[in-house]
Amino acid sequence: MDIQPFQERVWLASPTMHGEEQSYVKEAFDTNWVSTAGKNIEQLEKAVCEQVGCHYAVALASGTAALHLAVKLAGIIPGDKVFCSDLTFAATVNPVIYEKGEPVFIDSERDTWNMNPLALKQAFERYPETKAVIVANLYGTPAKLKEIRTICDENHAVLIEDAAESLGAVYHKQQTGTFGTYNAISFNGNKIVTCSGGGMLLTNEDTAAEQVRKWSTQSREAAPWYQHKETGYNYRMSNIVAGIGRGQMLHLEEHVKRKREIYFRYKEGFAGLPITMNPYIEEEMQPNFWLSCMLIEKSAMCKQVRSDTEALYVNESGKSCPTQILETLAKYNAEGRPIWKPMHLQPTYHGNIFVTEKTEKKMAGSRENDCISNLDSDVGADLFARGLCLPSDIKMTREQQDKIIQIVWGCFEG
């Protein structure tokens, strides 16, 4: 391909600052409110509640901290099973381990790439004593949250919604981050709005919000000295970090609009290639399009082999694979990523139960080849094998995106 590398790196998703962020941070310095209390925290919590439509928000040090405290609120104790999205980032699942619970992984469905409600039903039939479900909204696309919530209610289980990637997304005219009893969002540096880090727990329960405020500040009791009746955590967000988020929230709709433009420009640019974009149900949901992803048709996949840490492929004319495309993008100074590697393929979760729509299996190992012998009934492994995340940075120009589209076309031309 006669294409020159990008002079400046084109990122997957990097922070986009607008100016208000700096003014709110300066306000924190000027007023000397630089710890875990102050106006920025209060106003950021208020802004998120108004945006999402929940009653209470507690600003924390990370989305993972929010999920951890949600797991504690759900009453998970050592040995309890928790049904979790399989195709997700490890932060969705790790908090179950913090409380010595047992994650049970639920396979994805193809309509949204999220937790399969039919597989979830099967899991409850086998393990009816399960107390909680953690569902993630992958890449900003809502899961089938109403179906999943109904299944949880029927089985008297707490639903925890991991909306870390989906702030601003809508499902059946309702914002994500409100379908669970407890919900988590993230302000990590690559999210649609960022505080540089941080996250929030969202709920409509006042007692839960107060409990999280207490836990997140080392569980101090209302006493004139340091009194503690239970274990606490240093999880509260700082007023400086909250100042960044306060400025970012002013631009959420603008960011969603730009992400949507990027998604549909890719979709148009790839017309004619043997690929599809990450899907959603148009009549039911409006994703925030956090990351634009592509899935290569099986017939157009060149040979690709992955170990736990490396990948190889064979260049075949008219075909490609995620490894080839990602390596080619990197050569031109653009950042892409593989689809999340499913949790049931991760060495750290070797042996955990994995439930699909058709079968249940207890994994004997972490090698990918152990898990993809029947990709029709192992959707997450199939998406990982054939999918990748494209550069989705909202600062990317149309010209840069056109070049990325051209680079991807070139991978299939051989």
Backbone torsions as a table, in degrees:
resi	resn	phi	psi	omega
1	MET	NA	133.4	179.2
2	ASP	-89.8	69.3	-178.7
3	ILE	-128.2	134.8	178.1
4	GLN	-86.8	143.7	176.4
5	PRO	-60.1	153.0	175.7
6	PHE	-65.4	134.0	177.8
7	GLN	-67.0	-40.8	174.6
8	GLU	-110.8	139.9	-174.6
9	ARG	-61.4	136.9	172.9
10	VAL	-96.1	118.2	-170.4
11	TRP	-91.9	158.2	172.3
12	LEU	-60.7	-53.3	179.0
13	ALA	-169.0	110.2	-178.6
14	SER	-120.7	162.2	-179.4
15	PRO	-60.7	144.6	174.6
16	THR	-124.0	110.5	-177.4
17	MET	-95.6	150.5	-174.6
18	HIS	-121.6	-16.6	178.9
19	GLY	121.5	-42.4	178.8
20	GLU	-61.4	-32.1	-179.3
21	GLU	-56.5	-45.3	-177.0
22	GLN	-67.0	-35.0	-179.7
23	SER	-67.6	-37.7	178.4
24	TYR	-72.0	-35.7	175.3
25	VAL	-65.0	-42.1	177.9
26	LYS	-61.5	-39.0	178.1
27	GLU	-59.8	-39.6	178.0
28	ALA	-63.3	-41.9	177.3
29	PHE	-66.8	-45.6	-175.8
30	ASP	-62.8	-33.0	-179.2
31	THR	-95.7	-1.2	178.2
32	ASN	66.8	22.5	173.6
33	TRP	-95.0	82.1	-174.1
34	VAL	-116.0	8.9	-179.7
35	SER	-103.4	-150.0	-174.4
36	THR	-95.9	37.3	173.7
37	ALA	-151.5	155.3	176.6
38	GLY	142.9	174.3	-173.9
39	LYS	-63.8	-37.9	-178.2
40	ASN	-61.9	-41.2	178.1
41	ILE	-62.6	-47.9	-178.8
42	GLU	-60.2	-44.0	-176.9
43	GLN	-73.4	-33.3	177.0
44	LEU	-67.4	-43.3	177.2
45	GLU	-60.7	-41.6	179.0
46	LYS	-64.5	-43.5	-178.3
47	ALA	-63.3	-40.4	-179.7
48	VAL	-68.7	-42.1	177.3
49	CYS	-58.2	-43.6	-179.6
50	GLU	-67.2	-38.2	-179.4
51	GLN	-69.0	-47.6	-171.5
52	VAL	-84.1	-37.3	-178.3
53	GLY	96.8	29.7	175.8
54	CYS	-106.5	166.5	-177.3
55	HIS	-85.1	-34.1	-173.4
56	TYR	-137.1	140.7	175.0
57	ALA	-136.3	136.4	179.1
58	VAL	-122.3	116.2	-177.4
59	ALA	-77.6	128.0	-174.1
60	LEU	-128.6	175.7	-174.2
61	ALA	-72.6	-20.5	-179.5
62	SER	-164.9	163.1	172.2
63	GLY	-65.1	-32.5	177.2
64	THR	-62.9	-40.9	176.8
65	ALA	-60.8	-40.4	178.2
66	ALA	-62.5	-43.4	178.4
67	LEU	-65.9	-39.3	178.3
68	HIS	-59.8	-47.4	-178.6
69	LEU	-70.9	-28.1	173.5
70	ALA	-64.7	-40.3	177.7
71	VAL	-63.4	-40.0	176.8
72	LYS	-65.1	-42.5	178.2
73	LEU	-60.6	-33.7	180.0
74	ALA	-72.9	-7.1	175.8
75	GLY	80.8	24.2	-179.5
76	ILE	-70.6	128.8	178.2
77	ILE	-123.1	167.7	-178.1
78	PRO	-51.3	130.2	178.5
79	GLY	94.8	-14.5	179.5
80	ASP	-69.0	136.6	172.8
81	LYS	-82.6	142.8	174.2
82	VAL	-131.3	123.7	177.3
83	PHE	-77.7	128.1	-173.6
84	CYS	-130.3	147.4	169.0
85	SER	-54.7	136.0	-179.8
86	ASP	-86.0	-42.0	-178.2
87	LEU	-92.1	93.5	-174.9
88	THR	-166.5	175.9	172.3
89	PHE	-78.8	150.0	-174.5
90	ALA	-58.5	-24.9	-178.6
91	ALA	-62.7	-23.3	176.0
92	THR	-64.0	-34.5	-167.8
93	VAL	-103.2	-36.4	-173.8
94	ASN	-53.3	-36.9	-179.6
95	PRO	-59.1	-25.5	175.2
96	VAL	-63.7	-40.5	178.6
97	ILE	-66.6	-36.6	178.3
98	TYR	-54.0	-35.8	-179.8
99	GLU	-96.4	12.9	177.2
100	LYS	61.4	30.3	171.6
101	GLY	-84.6	-178.9	-178.7
102	GLU	-121.4	106.8	176.2
103	PRO	-66.9	134.1	171.2
104	VAL	-115.8	122.8	-169.8
105	PHE	-92.0	131.6	-178.9
106	ILE	-108.3	125.7	-175.7
107	ASP	-64.6	166.0	-179.8
108	SER	-88.2	165.3	168.1
109	GLU	-113.5	165.0	-170.6
110	ARG	-88.3	-13.7	-178.5
111	ASP	-68.4	-33.0	-176.8
112	THR	-135.9	-6.3	-174.2
113	TRP	71.4	8.4	-177.7
114	ASN	-99.5	-176.7	-177.3
115	MET	-50.2	133.2	-178.3
116	ASN	-85.2	114.5	179.8
117	PRO	-58.7	-34.1	179.2
118	LEU	-66.6	-39.6	176.0
119	ALA	-67.1	-36.2	177.8
120	LEU	-63.1	-42.3	177.1
121	LYS	-59.0	-44.3	178.7
122	GLN	-61.7	-38.5	-179.8
123	ALA	-63.3	-42.5	178.8
124	PHE	-66.5	-33.4	177.4
125	GLU	-63.1	-35.1	-178.9
126	ARG	-85.0	-33.1	-175.5
127	TYR	-130.9	68.9	-173.0
128	PRO	-68.0	-14.7	-179.6
129	GLU	-81.1	-2.6	-175.4
130	THR	-62.4	132.4	-171.9
131	LYS	-89.5	-26.4	-169.0
132	ALA	-149.3	155.4	176.0
133	VAL	-129.8	133.5	173.7
134	ILE	-114.4	115.4	-178.9
135	VAL	-115.3	131.2	178.8
136	ALA	-103.2	145.5	175.1
137	ASN	-97.5	99.0	-167.4
138	LEU	-71.5	128.0	175.2
139	TYR	55.7	25.3	176.9
140	GLY	91.5	4.9	177.9
141	THR	-100.0	125.1	-180.0
142	PRO	-62.2	143.2	168.8
143	ALA	-72.6	177.3	175.5
144	LYS	-78.3	72.5	-165.2
145	LEU	-68.4	-35.7	178.9
146	LYS	-65.7	-43.8	177.6
147	GLU	-62.8	-44.5	-178.3
148	ILE	-66.0	-40.4	178.3
149	ARG	-63.4	-40.7	178.6
150	THR	-61.5	-43.5	178.7
151	ILE	-62.2	-42.5	178.0
152	CYS	-61.9	-45.9	-179.7
153	ASP	-61.6	-41.5	179.7
154	GLU	-63.2	-27.0	-177.6
155	ASN	-107.2	11.6	176.1
156	HIS	55.0	40.6	179.5
157	ALA	-110.3	146.7	177.5
158	VAL	-78.5	131.3	174.8
159	LEU	-97.1	125.8	173.3
160	ILE	-111.1	119.6	-179.2
161	GLU	-98.1	117.1	174.1
162	ASP	-88.1	93.3	179.8
163	ALA	-99.8	28.1	-177.6
164	ALA	-55.9	-34.9	-175.5
165	GLU	-100.3	-1.9	-166.1
166	SER	-122.6	20.2	177.6
167	LEU	-56.6	126.8	-179.1
168	GLY	94.5	-8.3	177.0
169	ALA	-81.5	154.4	-174.0
170	VAL	-129.9	138.5	176.8
171	TYR	-132.9	121.4	-175.7
172	HIS	49.5	47.2	176.5
173	LYS	64.5	18.1	178.5
174	GLN	-124.7	133.8	-178.6
175	GLN	-66.1	141.4	171.0
176	THR	-66.2	159.6	-173.2
177	GLY	90.8	7.8	-179.2
178	THR	-130.5	-0.5	-175.2
179	PHE	-86.1	-24.6	178.9
180	GLY	-88.1	163.8	169.0
181	THR	-64.7	-38.5	174.3
182	TYR	-129.1	141.0	-173.5
183	ASN	-137.5	151.4	-179.2
184	ALA	-129.8	139.6	170.6
185	ILE	-125.6	162.2	-177.2
186	SER	-123.9	143.8	173.3
187	PHE	-117.3	31.8	178.3
188	ASN	-59.3	163.1	-172.2
189	GLY	-60.1	-24.0	-178.2
190	ASN	-99.7	2.0	-175.8
191	LYS	-78.6	172.3	-171.7
192	ILE	-66.0	-31.4	161.7
193	VAL	-130.5	146.6	-172.0
194	THR	-133.7	152.6	168.7
195	CYS	-111.6	11.3	-166.8
196	SER	84.3	-27.7	174.2
197	GLY	-167.4	-167.9	175.3
198	GLY	98.8	169.5	179.0
199	GLY	-165.9	-174.0	-178.9
200	MET	-149.6	144.8	166.2
201	LEU	-98.9	130.8	-178.6
202	LEU	-117.0	138.1	179.5
203	THR	-160.6	162.9	171.8
204	ASN	-101.8	3.1	-178.6
205	GLU	-98.6	118.0	-178.7
206	ASP	-65.4	-39.0	-179.8
207	THR	-65.9	-36.0	177.8
208	ALA	-66.6	-42.6	178.7
209	ALA	-61.9	-42.8	179.2
210	GLU	-65.5	-38.8	177.9
211	GLN	-62.8	-41.0	179.4
212	VAL	-67.2	-39.2	176.2
213	ARG	-59.7	-39.1	-179.9
214	LYS	-70.6	-51.6	179.7
215	TRP	-56.0	-40.2	-173.1
216	SER	-75.1	-9.4	176.8
217	THR	-118.7	43.5	173.6
218	GLN	66.6	20.7	175.2
219	SER	54.9	42.5	176.8
220	ARG	-72.3	136.7	176.5
221	GLU	-86.4	162.9	178.0
222	ALA	-78.0	80.0	-179.7
223	ALA	-140.9	157.1	-179.1
224	PRO	-71.6	-7.8	175.9
225	TRP	-124.3	-179.0	-178.4
226	TYR	-82.7	100.5	-177.1
227	GLN	-114.4	130.9	-176.4
228	HIS	-136.2	123.5	177.0
229	LYS	-102.1	-12.5	-179.7
230	GLU	-150.2	164.5	-179.7
231	THR	-69.7	135.5	177.5
232	GLY	-120.4	-176.0	-175.2
233	TYR	-141.2	153.0	175.4
234	ASN	-93.6	72.7	-169.6
235	TYR	-113.8	-0.1	-174.4
236	ARG	-75.8	144.2	176.3
237	MET	-72.7	147.7	176.9
238	SER	-85.3	155.7	-179.0
239	ASN	-67.3	-26.8	177.3
240	ILE	-69.8	-50.0	178.5
241	VAL	-59.6	-41.0	-179.9
242	ALA	-63.1	-29.5	177.2
243	GLY	-62.3	-38.2	176.5
244	ILE	-63.4	-47.1	-179.3
245	GLY	-63.9	-36.0	178.8
246	ARG	-60.6	-41.2	176.8
247	GLY	-71.7	-35.8	-179.6
248	GLN	-65.9	-38.2	-176.9
249	MET	-60.5	-24.4	177.4
250	LEU	-65.7	-16.8	-173.6
251	HIS	-118.0	12.9	-177.7
252	LEU	-57.7	-50.4	-178.1
253	GLU	-61.3	-38.5	177.6
254	GLU	-62.4	-41.8	180.0
255	HIS	-66.7	-42.2	178.4
256	VAL	-61.6	-43.1	179.0
257	LYS	-59.3	-43.9	-178.9
258	ARG	-67.7	-40.7	177.6
259	LYS	-62.1	-38.7	178.7
260	ARG	-63.9	-42.3	178.0
261	GLU	-59.8	-41.8	-180.0
262	ILE	-62.7	-45.5	-179.6
263	TYR	-57.8	-50.1	-175.1
264	PHE	-75.0	-24.1	174.1
265	ARG	-69.2	-39.9	173.1
266	TYR	-61.8	-47.3	-176.5
267	LYS	-58.4	-43.0	177.9
268	GLU	-67.8	-42.0	-176.6
269	GLY	-68.9	-25.4	-179.2
270	PHE	-93.5	2.8	178.4
271	ALA	-56.3	127.3	-177.3
272	GLY	103.1	-16.7	175.0
273	LEU	-88.6	154.6	180.0
274	PRO	-82.4	59.6	-179.5
275	ILE	-139.6	160.8	170.1
276	THR	-129.0	158.3	177.2
277	MET	-90.8	162.1	177.4
278	ASN	-55.8	128.0	-167.1
279	PRO	-89.3	162.8	170.5
280	TYR	-153.6	164.3	-177.8
281	ILE	-94.2	104.0	-167.6
282	GLU	-58.8	-40.3	-175.5
283	GLU	-77.1	-7.8	-175.9
284	GLU	-116.0	-22.7	-169.1
285	MET	-146.0	152.6	171.3
286	GLN	-123.9	98.9	177.7
287	PRO	-62.9	166.0	170.0
288	ASN	-91.6	-1.6	175.9
289	PHE	54.9	39.4	-177.5
290	TRP	-51.2	-51.6	174.7
291	LEU	-125.6	134.9	172.1
292	SER	-87.2	126.5	-176.6
293	CYS	-125.4	157.9	178.2
294	MET	-130.8	150.6	179.1
295	LEU	-127.0	124.9	-178.0
296	ILE	-84.4	135.0	177.1
297	GLU	-61.4	145.5	-176.1
298	LYS	-56.3	-39.8	-177.0
299	SER	-69.6	-16.1	-177.8
300	ALA	-104.5	8.7	178.9
301	MET	-83.3	124.8	169.9
302	CYS	-76.5	170.4	-178.9
303	LYS	-68.4	130.1	-177.8
304	GLN	-140.8	134.0	178.3
305	VAL	-129.2	134.0	178.2
306	ARG	-124.4	137.8	166.0
307	SER	-97.4	-166.7	177.8
308	ASP	-66.6	-24.4	-174.0
309	THR	-131.8	-8.5	-175.6
310	GLU	-135.7	163.4	179.2
311	ALA	-143.6	145.8	175.8
312	LEU	-133.6	153.0	176.4
313	TYR	-145.7	163.0	176.2
314	VAL	-110.6	124.7	-179.7
315	ASN	-70.0	121.2	-179.5
316	GLU	-129.6	129.8	-179.6
317	SER	-60.3	131.9	178.9
318	GLY	83.2	-2.3	-179.5
319	LYS	-129.5	163.5	174.4
320	SER	-155.5	-174.1	178.9
321	CYS	-158.6	164.2	-179.2
322	PRO	-55.6	-40.8	-178.7
323	THR	-60.2	-46.0	-179.8
324	GLN	-63.2	-45.3	-177.2
325	ILE	-65.7	-43.5	-179.2
326	LEU	-66.1	-40.2	177.9
327	GLU	-66.9	-36.8	179.2
328	THR	-68.9	-43.9	176.2
329	LEU	-57.9	-43.4	179.9
330	ALA	-62.4	-36.8	178.8
331	LYS	-61.8	-31.7	179.4
332	TYR	-94.9	11.5	174.8
333	ASN	72.1	40.6	175.0
334	ALA	-127.1	145.1	-175.6
335	GLU	-102.6	123.2	167.4
336	GLY	-122.7	176.8	179.0
337	ARG	-144.4	151.7	169.4
338	PRO	-65.7	158.5	167.4
339	ILE	-58.7	150.8	176.3
340	TRP	-48.7	133.9	173.5
341	LYS	-75.9	124.6	-175.3
342	PRO	-55.6	150.2	-177.5
343	MET	-63.7	-33.2	-177.6
344	HIS	-72.9	-8.6	174.3
345	LEU	-96.8	-2.7	-175.0
346	GLN	-84.3	132.7	-179.6
347	PRO	-55.1	-34.7	-177.8
348	THR	-66.7	-21.5	179.0
349	TYR	-110.1	24.1	174.3
350	HIS	-55.1	123.2	176.1
351	GLY	99.8	-11.9	178.4
352	ASN	-71.9	153.3	-178.8
353	ILE	-71.9	139.7	179.9
354	PHE	-130.4	125.7	-175.8
355	VAL	-116.8	126.0	174.4
356	THR	-108.3	176.6	178.3
357	GLU	-63.3	-30.2	-173.7
358	LYS	-106.5	-30.3	-173.4
359	THR	-143.2	163.9	170.0
360	GLU	-122.5	140.1	176.3
361	LYS	-145.2	148.7	174.3
362	LYS	-102.2	121.2	-169.9
363	MET	-67.3	138.7	177.9
364	ALA	-96.0	-10.5	-178.4
365	GLY	-169.6	174.8	-176.1
366	SER	-102.5	-2.0	-176.6
367	ARG	-69.4	137.9	-177.7
368	GLU	-57.7	-40.4	-175.4
369	ASN	-65.3	-21.1	175.4
370	ASP	-68.4	-19.2	-164.3
371	CYS	-117.6	1.0	-175.7
372	ILE	-123.5	23.5	179.0
373	SER	-67.3	-25.9	176.1
374	ASN	-133.0	83.4	-175.0
375	LEU	-69.1	-20.6	177.8
376	ASP	-64.4	-30.4	180.0
377	SER	-107.1	10.0	177.6
378	ASP	-135.2	76.2	-169.5
379	VAL	-64.6	-43.6	-177.7
380	GLY	-58.8	-43.5	178.9
381	ALA	-63.6	-37.3	178.5
382	ASP	-65.5	-44.3	179.0
383	LEU	-64.1	-39.5	177.4
384	PHE	-63.9	-39.3	-177.7
385	ALA	-68.4	-34.6	-170.9
386	ARG	-112.6	-2.6	-172.4
387	GLY	-113.5	161.5	175.1
388	LEU	-155.3	157.7	177.1
389	CYS	-97.9	129.5	-177.5
390	LEU	-91.0	159.5	173.3
391	PRO	-53.8	125.1	-173.6
392	SER	-132.1	24.5	-177.3
393	ASP	-71.6	131.8	-175.3
394	ILE	-72.2	-10.0	174.7
395	LYS	-87.7	-6.4	177.9
396	MET	-63.2	132.4	-179.9
397	THR	-82.3	163.9	176.4
398	ARG	-59.9	-38.6	-179.5
399	GLU	-65.4	-40.5	177.9
400	GLN	-65.1	-42.2	179.8
401	GLN	-66.4	-38.0	176.8
402	ASP	-60.0	-38.8	179.4
403	LYS	-67.6	-39.1	177.4
404	ILE	-62.4	-42.9	177.2
405	ILE	-59.3	-42.6	179.2
406	GLN	-63.8	-39.8	178.9
407	ILE	-62.1	-43.5	180.0
408	VAL	-64.6	-43.6	176.5
409	TRP	-56.0	-42.0	-178.0
410	GLY	-62.7	-30.4	178.9
411	CYS	-64.8	-31.3	-179.3
412	PHE	-85.4	-17.9	-178.8
413	GLU	-79.5	-17.4	175.8
414	GLY	73.6	NA	NA
